[in-house]
Amino acid sequence: MTSTVELNDTNTTSALMQLTDKPDAIMVRGRGSYLWDERGRRYLDFVQGWAVNALGHCPEVVQRALHEQAGELINASPAYHNRPSLAFAAELAAATGLPRVFFCASGAEANEGAIKLARKWGALHKGGAHEIITLEGSFHGRTLAAMAASGKPGFAERFPPVMPGFVHAAHGDIAAVARAIHAGTVAVMLEPIQGEAGVVCLPDGYLRELRALTEARGVLLILDEIQTGMGRTGRLLACEHEGVRPDILTLAKGIGAGVPLAALLARETVSCFAPGDQGGTYTQHPLTCAVGRAVLRELTSDGFLERVVARGERLQQRLVQLSREQQLGSVRGQGLLLALDLAAPLGPAVVQAAFDRGLLLNSPRPELLRFMPALNVSEDEIDEMLSVLSASLAQARAARSQ
Ligand SMILES: *Cc1c(COP(=O)(O)O)cnc(C)c1O
C-alpha cells in the first residue's frame, strides 16, 4: 500500500516523530537570507537554523567545497588520515590558539568530548577530581551528560537518573563560582553568552576574572562557543572580546554553515585522550571538514568580521528605535546574536504574525525575540525585517488587547 503525503498533512500523517509544533509549510529552497516553501512563498530568514547558516542559505563557497570534495573522497574512515581534516585542524588551531583539535558532527557530541577530556585530565592530574561547575540557565545540548550539564530549569531531570558530576552556580556571579570550587572540582564550563536562555550576557570583565580564578584554583576553563563562536558576535570567538583563552573550547553551528560539523579544541597540556578514549563514525570527516575550511576562509577574509560588527550595530540600533516607538523592553546581545525584550508574552503571536508575512523569527521565551541572521545579511534585509517585525508586533498587540 502506498500513499502520498499531502502538504497540509505534515503534522497529522508524517512518519516523523512529532517533537515540536511546526508550520505546515515544507521548505524546498534557500538562497542567502531567503527560504522558499513548496507553494513558492518566500521567507526572510532571521533564524538561519538557530545561528547555524553563518553564510546564509546555500552559499556558493559551501556548494563548491561539497561538490569538489564529494568528487574526490566522501569518507575514508576515521581509521585513516584524510587531507581536509588535517588541513582544517591546522587552520582552526592557528585561528583559535588552541593546538589540539577533534572534529565530530554535533554540538552535544563536542560537549560530551569536553566533559570526558576534563574528567580524564582530572583523573591524571588532579587526584580523580571530576565535578564540573556550570551556570544556571545554561544550555549545553541534548545528550544525557550535556543535559545534566545544562542549568536550564528542569531540563536535566527529564530522563532520570541524572548523570552525576555537575553543579550549577548563579549566572554572572564570580563569587558563587569561587564558593562552588572544591578539591573535587575539575572544571568550570559556560557559554560566553547564553543563547537558548534568551541571549543572556555576562557582566563586562566576568570572563577575565573567571580565567584568573580558574588558573589560581587549578581548574579548567571550558567555553561552549557553539552558538557564540565563528564570527557570530563580531570576533571569531566571543572570548576574544575579553582577551581570554580557555583550556577547552567547543564549536558547532556556524563552523559548518549548515553541514553537521563540530569541533572540540584543547591546550596541549590538557589534550590527554589515550587511544580508544574518543572517536566516532563521523569524526574527522573529509566532506564536512572541507566545508569547514571554506567557511573559516570566508569568516577570516578581509573585512568580513568588521562587516558583522557594522550589521550588528545597525540591527541593534533599529531594534532600540522600534522598542522606543512601541514601548518595549531592552535590546541585548553582541554582533549578530541579539534579543529584544517584548515586555509582554507576545513572542509566539509575533512569530506567527511574522511567518504569515513571510518573515522567520525565533522566540526562545514568550516575552523575547532572538535574532540570528546570516552573518552576511545586507542592510536592506535588516530594514525589511524591521518593517515586517513592526507590523507583526502591532498585529499581535491588537489581537491581545481585543
Ligand atoms: C546548539 C547548542 C548546543 C547543542 O548543539 P547541537 O549541535 O544541537 O548538539 C550546545 N551548546 C550551545 C551553547 C548551543 O547553542
The ligand as an ORCA input file, in Angstrom:
! r2SCAN-3c Opt
* xyz 0 1
  C      23.011     24.431     19.986
  C      23.863     24.382     21.185
  C      24.353     23.161     21.697
  C      23.971     21.821     21.106
  O      24.420     21.679     19.797
  P      23.808     20.513     18.885
  O      24.558     20.603     17.600
  O      22.345     20.811     18.747
  O      24.026     19.226     19.603
  C      25.203     23.208     22.780
  N      25.549     24.377     23.348
  C      25.105     25.556     22.889
  C      25.556     26.822     23.536
  C      24.229     25.607     21.801
  O      23.760     26.779     21.356
*
